[in-house]
Amino acid sequence: MRSGADYLASLKDARRVYVDGAAVEDVAHHPAFAPVARTIAELFDLAADPASGMTAVDRETGATVNRVFTLPRSREDLTAFREAATRWARHTHGWVGRSPDHVGAFLAAFAAHPEAFATGDRDLAANVTAFQRRVADEDLYVSYAIIPPQVSRATTAHAWDGELIQAGVAEERPDGIVVRGAQMLATGGAVADEILVSCIKPLGPEDADFAISFAVPVGAEGLKLYCRRPYAPAATSPYDYPLTTRFDETDALVVFDDVFVPWERVFVYRDVAGLRRQFFDTGAHVLGNWQAQIRFTVKLRFLAGLARKVAAVNGVDRFPGVVEKLGELAALVSLVESAVLAAEYTAAPDEQGLWRPGARAVYGAMGLQTEIYPRVLAILRDLVGGGVLQVPSSVADMTTPETRADIDRYVHSPGVSAEERVKLFKLVWDAVGSEFAGRHHQYEMFYAGAPFVVKGYAFRNYGFEEPLAEVDAFLAGYDLG
């Protein structure tokens, strides 16, 4: 298992990451990426610590590996995965949405089902298992880009004007393929080791050129990442923006300017049905999204803690109306927390021995994520009121003698100094009102796709057959007489 220093050193390669029209020479030290890179480095250091409980002995090689990159082959393995994923999520308080364990979970399920990659014109099963083995052996951070550019959401790529707008096959060679086009939304891609490129949007038979799945190093020749506006460089200090200055992941459009991909890195090739198999037949979608709900639970708990502390600092935590708000918040967080545990409780091994979390519980929580997160933010906003608006402009007001005296006198609470009150309310603002917060609001609402897509997962995985049978049996028990 590598150290954080090893990880940071690996970022010094030929990657081409663009911000504000210019290529970034060194992402590990650029103000847009250095904060989150340091956070990811801390995750690797945490995992490598034997006391963390995140290490595991690989069943095949006997090597010590990161537990989040192992295949859960028993209920105990699944529990250990949840505990490891929770440990990482608590280090970031859930604010790093695509930490390495997310795509790692997808790859573990891929590797548990190599047969899903052997049914197209090419048998690519060995490629999947070899790549997952490499991720575990080398402790790699893999991001993914699995959504087409939003040229048209009404049609698929074959109908778009222009050749290969969505990432697709430009050329087939004996030793690999040449990929041209673009894909989104590579969260964390600028500071990852590899990017898994595929398409989760349903495609039609005419879209075979775009029905591909492969892994590519971020530093591959011809690969370019165009990042959204980074928020960390504009943050004035960790005191003013404690979340932005630590956890600002970068979201990127990945452009393939005739990128060569060797066959050993290709998992699905011109196989529309194969795209669906890799996500759903293997269990990758449910396992990866269980990890996402574990992380989401930690984040919601953090927001609940903020709300409780604000109410206490304001001295209103005994007011019936405030208790009602806190109670609603507790109920919402408990629902997601309980769904994570229910998914583990109802888990079962599939035909290949991979223990899959219960789909009903995972997709049930996901189906409400677009409503739960905005509601949690609304409650926190309600409780904090104007307190987040009337705070000093920056930490300079707290360190300049001319201004500090007024701040101390007018911005304190009973038993809480001005410094601590301002610190708390600036943290709340960074969670609900800053650009960083706005991005997270949008991000959580569309984490697993549009609401109709996510609720479709809940519909298909609930198991309506049993309650329908109960209703039919009851109806059959009486008649007009």
C-alpha positions in Angstrom: 0.0 0.0 0.0 1.4 3.4 -1.0 1.8 6.4 1.2 0.3 9.8 0.7 3.7 11.1 -0.4 3.8 8.3 -3.0 0.4 9.3 -4.3 1.4 13.0 -4.6 4.6 12.1 -6.4 2.6 10.1 -8.9 0.7 13.2 -10.0 3.8 14.6 -11.6 3.3 13.1 -15.1 2.3 14.2 -18.6 -1.3 14.9 -17.7 -2.9 17.8 -19.5 -5.4 19.6 -17.2 -6.8 23.0 -18.2 -8.0 25.8 -16.0 -8.7 29.3 -17.2 -7.4 28.5 -20.7 -4.0 27.4 -19.5 -2.5 24.0 -18.9 -1.6 23.2 -15.3 2.1 22.2 -15.0 1.9 20.5 -11.6 -1.5 19.6 -10.2 -0.1 18.6 -6.8 1.0 22.2 -6.2 -1.5 24.2 -8.2 -3.9 26.2 -5.9 -6.9 24.7 -7.6 -5.9 21.1 -7.0 -3.4 21.0 -4.2 -5.9 21.1 -1.3 -8.0 18.1 -2.5 -4.8 16.3 -3.5 -3.5 16.7 0.0 -6.8 15.3 1.3 -6.6 12.3 -0.9 -3.0 11.8 0.2 -4.3 11.8 3.8 -6.8 9.1 2.9 -4.0 6.9 1.6 -1.9 7.5 4.7 -4.9 6.6 6.8 -5.6 3.4 5.0 -2.0 2.3 5.2 -1.9 2.6 9.0 -2.5 -0.9 10.4 -4.4 0.6 13.3 -7.0 2.0 10.9 -8.7 -1.3 10.2 -8.5 -0.6 6.5 -5.8 -3.1 5.6 -6.7 -6.6 4.4 -4.8 -9.7 3.3 -5.4 -10.5 -0.4 -6.8 -14.1 -0.6 -4.9 -14.8 -3.8 -1.5 -13.2 -3.2 -1.2 -12.9 0.5 -0.2 -9.2 0.1 -1.5 -6.4 2.3 -4.0 -4.3 0.3 -6.5 -1.6 0.9 -9.7 -3.2 2.0 -11.9 -0.9 -0.1 -10.4 -2.5 -3.2 -11.2 -6.1 -2.3 -14.1 -8.3 -3.4 -16.6 -8.9 -0.6 -16.9 -12.7 -0.5 -18.8 -13.0 2.8 -21.0 -11.0 5.1 -18.0 -10.2 7.2 -16.2 -8.8 4.1 -19.2 -6.6 3.4 -19.3 -5.3 7.0 -15.5 -4.6 6.8 -16.0 -2.7 3.6 -18.7 -0.5 5.2 -16.5 0.2 8.2 -13.5 1.1 5.9 -15.6 3.3 3.6 -17.0 5.0 6.7 -13.6 5.6 8.1 -12.5 7.4 4.9 -15.8 9.3 4.7 -15.4 10.5 8.2 -12.0 11.9 7.4 -13.7 14.2 4.8 -17.0 14.4 6.7 -18.6 13.1 3.4 -17.6 16.2 1.4 -15.4 14.2 -1.1 -18.0 12.5 -3.2 -15.8 10.5 -5.5 -13.1 9.2 -3.2 -11.1 6.2 -4.5 -13.4 3.6 -2.9 -16.4 4.6 -5.1 -15.0 3.4 -8.5 -13.0 0.8 -6.6 -16.3 -0.8 -5.6 -17.5 -0.9 -9.2 -14.2 -2.5 -10.3 -14.5 -5.1 -7.6 -17.9 -6.2 -8.9 -16.6 -6.2 -12.4 -13.8 -8.6 -11.4 -16.2 -10.9 -9.6 -18.1 -11.3 -12.8 -15.6 -11.7 -15.7 -18.2 -13.7 -17.6 -20.1 -10.4 -18.2 -17.2 -9.2 -20.3 -16.8 -12.4 -22.4 -20.0 -12.4 -24.3 -19.3 -9.9 -27.1 -17.3 -10.4 -30.2 -14.2 -10.3 -28.1 -13.5 -12.0 -24.8 -12.3 -9.2 -22.6 -12.8 -10.9 -19.2 -9.1 -11.3 -18.5 -8.7 -7.5 -19.0 -11.1 -6.7 -16.3 -9.7 -9.0 -13.7 -6.1 -7.9 -14.5 -7.0 -4.2 -14.1 -8.8 -4.7 -10.8 -5.8 -6.7 -9.6 -3.5 -3.8 -10.5 -5.7 -1.3 -8.8 -5.6 -3.3 -5.6 -1.9 -4.1 -5.8 -0.8 -0.5 -6.6 -3.5 1.2 -4.5 -4.7 3.3 -7.3 -7.2 6.2 -7.4 -9.6 5.6 -10.3 -12.1 8.3 -11.3 -14.7 7.7 -14.0 -16.4 9.5 -16.9 -19.6 7.6 -17.8 -22.0 10.3 -19.1 -22.0 11.7 -22.6 -21.7 15.4 -23.2 -25.1 17.1 -23.0 -25.3 18.0 -26.7 -28.8 16.6 -26.8 -30.6 14.7 -24.0 -33.4 13.8 -26.4 -31.2 11.7 -28.8 -28.2 9.5 -28.5 -24.8 10.1 -30.1 -25.3 8.6 -33.5 -27.9 11.3 -34.3 -25.7 14.3 -33.3 -24.2 16.6 -35.8 -20.4 16.1 -36.0 -18.3 13.0 -36.0 -17.6 11.3 -32.6 -18.8 14.0 -30.2 -19.3 11.4 -27.5 -16.2 9.3 -26.9 -16.2 6.5 -29.5 -14.1 4.3 -31.6 -12.2 6.3 -34.3 -10.0 3.4 -35.4 -9.5 -0.3 -34.6 -5.9 -1.6 -34.7 -4.4 -5.0 -34.1 -3.0 -3.8 -30.8 -5.9 -1.6 -29.6 -8.3 1.1 -30.4 -8.1 4.9 -31.0 -10.7 6.9 -29.1 -12.0 10.3 -30.2 -14.7 12.5 -28.6 -15.5 13.5 -25.0 -17.2 12.2 -21.9 -18.2 13.7 -18.6 -18.3 14.1 -15.6 -14.8 13.1 -14.2 -15.1 14.2 -10.6 -11.6 14.1 -9.2 -10.2 13.2 -12.6 -7.5 15.8 -12.4 -5.9 14.3 -9.3 -6.7 10.6 -10.1 -4.3 7.9 -11.4 -6.7 6.4 -14.0 -10.1 7.2 -15.5 -12.6 4.5 -16.2 -14.5 5.6 -19.4 -17.8 4.1 -20.3 -21.5 5.1 -20.8 -24.3 4.5 -18.4 -26.9 6.3 -20.6 -28.9 3.7 -22.5 -27.8 3.5 -26.1 -29.4 2.0 -29.2 -28.1 -0.4 -31.9 -27.0 2.5 -34.0 -24.6 3.6 -31.2 -22.2 0.7 -31.3 -19.2 3.0 -31.9 -19.9 4.6 -28.5 -20.6 1.3 -26.7 -17.2 1.0 -25.1 -15.6 0.7 -21.7 -11.9 1.1 -20.9 -9.4 2.4 -18.5 -6.8 5.1 -19.4 -4.1 6.8 -17.4 -4.8 10.4 -16.8 -1.4 11.2 -18.4 -2.2 9.3 -21.6 -1.1 11.1 -24.8 -4.0 13.0 -26.4 -6.1 13.0 -23.2 -7.2 16.4 -22.0 -9.3 17.5 -19.0 -11.2 20.7 -19.0 -12.2 21.5 -15.4 -15.1 23.6 -14.1 -14.2 26.7 -12.2 -12.2 25.7 -9.1 -13.4 27.3 -5.8 -10.3 26.7 -3.7 -8.1 29.5 -5.2 -10.7 32.1 -4.3 -11.1 31.0 -0.7 -9.5 33.6 1.5 -8.5 31.3 4.3 -9.3 28.0 6.0 -11.1 30.0 8.8 -13.3 31.7 6.2 -13.9 28.7 4.0 -13.0 25.5 6.0 -14.7 23.1 3.5 -13.7 24.8 0.2 -10.0 24.9 1.2 -9.9 21.2 1.9 -12.5 19.3 -0.2 -13.0 21.1 -3.5 -13.1 18.2 -5.9 -12.7 19.1 -9.5 -15.3 18.0 -12.1 -13.9 17.7 -15.6 -14.9 17.2 -19.2 -12.6 14.5 -20.6 -11.6 15.0 -24.2 -10.0 12.3 -26.3 -7.9 13.6 -29.1 -7.2 10.3 -30.8 -6.1 8.5 -27.6 -4.7 5.1 -28.2 -6.0 2.4 -25.8 -4.3 -1.0 -25.9 -6.6 -4.0 -26.0 -5.6 -5.1 -22.5 -7.3 -1.9 -21.2 -10.6 -2.4 -23.0 -13.5 -4.1 -21.2 -16.4 -3.6 -23.5 -16.1 -3.1 -27.2 -18.9 -2.0 -29.6 -21.4 -3.9 -27.4 -24.5 -2.0 -26.4 -25.8 -4.8 -24.3 -22.4 -5.2 -22.7 -22.6 -1.7 -21.2 -25.7 -2.6 -19.2 -24.2 -6.0 -18.2 -21.1 -4.4 -16.7 -23.1 -2.2 -14.4 -26.1 -4.2 -13.5 -25.5 -8.0 -14.2 -22.2 -7.8 -12.2 -23.7 -6.0 -9.2 -21.4 -3.1 -9.7 -24.1 -0.5 -9.7 -25.6 -1.6 -6.4 -22.2 -2.1 -4.6 -20.8 1.2 -5.9 -24.0 3.1 -4.9 -24.0 1.4 -1.5 -20.6 3.0 -1.0 -22.1 6.3 -2.1 -24.9 6.0 0.5 -22.3 5.2 3.2 -20.6 8.4 2.3 -23.9 10.3 2.1 -24.8 9.2 5.6 -21.6 10.6 7.0 -22.2 13.9 5.3 -25.8 14.1 6.6 -24.7 13.4 10.1 -22.2 16.2 9.8 -24.9 18.6 8.7 -27.1 17.4 11.5 -24.3 18.1 13.9 -24.0 21.6 12.5 -27.7 22.2 13.0 -27.7 21.0 16.6 -24.7 23.1 17.5 -26.1 26.3 15.9 -29.3 25.8 17.9 -27.3 25.4 21.1 -25.1 28.4 20.4 -28.2 30.5 19.6 -29.8 29.3 22.9 -32.9 28.1 21.1 -32.5 24.3 21.3 -35.3 24.0 23.9 -37.9 25.9 21.9 -40.6 23.5 20.7 -40.4 24.7 17.1 -36.7 24.2 17.0 -36.9 20.8 18.5 -39.4 19.9 15.8 -37.0 21.0 13.1 -34.1 19.1 14.7 -36.4 16.1 15.1 -37.3 16.2 11.4 -33.6 16.4 10.6 -32.8 13.4 12.8 -35.5 11.4 11.1 -34.2 12.2 7.6 -30.6 11.3 8.5 -31.8 8.1 10.3 -33.7 7.0 7.2 -30.5 7.0 5.1 -28.4 5.5 7.9 -30.9 2.8 8.4 -31.1 2.0 4.6 -27.3 1.5 4.6 -27.6 -1.0 7.4 -30.6 -2.6 5.9 -28.8 -3.1 2.7 -26.1 -5.0 4.6 -28.6 -7.0 6.6 -30.4 -8.1 3.5 -27.3 -8.8 1.5 -26.8 -12.2 -0.2 -24.1 -13.8 -2.4 -24.8 -14.0 -6.1 -23.9 -16.9 -8.4 -20.3 -15.9 -8.5 -20.0 -15.5 -4.7 -20.0 -11.7 -4.6 -22.0 -10.4 -1.6 -24.3 -7.8 -2.9 -26.0 -5.3 -0.6 -29.8 -5.5 -0.7 -31.0 -3.6 -3.7 -34.3 -2.5 -2.3 -32.7 -0.6 0.6 -29.9 0.9 -1.5 -32.2 2.2 -4.3 -34.9 3.2 -1.8 -32.5 5.6 -0.2 -31.1 6.8 -3.5 -34.7 7.5 -4.8 -35.1 10.1 -2.1 -31.7 11.7 -2.1 -32.8 14.5 -4.5 -35.4 15.4 -1.8 -33.6 14.6 1.4 -30.5 16.7 0.7 -32.3 19.9 -0.2 -34.6 19.4 2.8 -31.7 19.0 5.2 -30.1 22.2 3.8 -33.4 24.0 4.2 -33.7 23.0 7.9 -30.1 24.1 8.5 -30.8 27.4 6.8 -33.9 27.9 8.8 -32.1 27.3 12.1 -29.1 29.6 11.3 -31.2 32.4 9.9 -29.4 35.7 9.3 -26.5 34.6 11.4 -24.5 33.4 8.3 -25.0 36.8 6.7 -23.8 38.9 9.5 -20.3 37.6 9.9 -17.0 39.5 9.5 -15.8 39.8 5.9 -12.7 37.7 6.5 -10.4 36.4 9.1 -8.6 39.8 8.9 -11.4 41.4 10.9 -10.5 38.9 13.7 -6.8 39.6 13.7 -6.8 43.4 13.3 -6.9 45.2 16.7 -9.0 48.1 15.3 -11.8 45.7 14.3 -11.4 42.9 16.8 -12.7 44.8 19.7 -16.1 45.5 18.0 -16.4 41.9 16.9 -15.7 40.6 20.4 -18.4 42.9 21.8 -21.2 42.5 19.3 -20.8 39.0 17.7 -20.6 36.7 20.7 -23.1 34.4 22.3 -23.6 33.5 26.0 -20.6 31.3 26.9 -19.3 31.4 23.3 -16.6 33.8 22.2 -16.8 35.8 19.1 -14.0 33.8 17.6 -15.8 30.5 18.1 -19.2 31.8 17.0 -17.8 33.3 13.8 -15.9 30.1 13.1 -19.1 28.1 13.4 -21.2 30.3 11.2 -18.5 30.6 8.5 -18.5 26.8 8.5 -22.3 26.7 8.1 -22.1 29.2 5.2 -19.5 27.1 3.4 -21.9 24.1 3.8 -25.1 26.0 2.6 -24.3 29.2 0.8 -20.8 29.4 -0.8 -20.1 28.3 -4.4 -18.7 25.1 -3.0 -22.0 24.6 -1.2 -24.0 25.3 -4.3 -22.0 22.8 -6.3 -22.7 20.2 -3.6 -26.4 20.9 -3.6 -26.5 20.3 -7.3 -24.1 17.3 -7.1 -26.2 15.4 -4.4 -29.4 16.0 -6.3 -28.0 14.4 -9.4 -25.5 12.0 -7.9 -26.9 8.9 -9.5 -28.7 10.6 -12.4 -31.9 12.5 -13.0 -34.6 11.9 -10.4 -36.8 9.9 -12.8 -33.8 7.6 -13.4 -33.0 7.1 -9.8 -36.6 6.5 -8.8 -36.8 4.1 -11.7 -34.1 2.0 -9.9 -36.2 2.1 -6.8 -39.3 1.0 -8.7 -37.6 -1.9 -10.4 -35.8 -3.2 -7.3 -38.5 -2.8 -4.7 -40.2 -6.1 -5.4 -43.8 -5.1 -6.0 -44.8 -8.8 -6.7 -45.3 -9.6 -3.0 -47.4 -6.6 -2.0 -49.4 -7.0 -5.2 -50.1 -10.6 -4.3 -51.2 -9.6 -0.9 -53.7 -7.1 -2.3 -55.0 -9.6 -4.9 -55.4 -12.2 -2.1 -57.3 -9.8 0.0 -59.6 -8.8 -2.9 -60.3 -12.4 -3.6 -61.5 -12.9 -0.1 -64.8 -11.1 -0.5 -67.4 -10.3 -3.2 -70.7 -8.6 -3.7 -72.4 -10.7 -1.1 
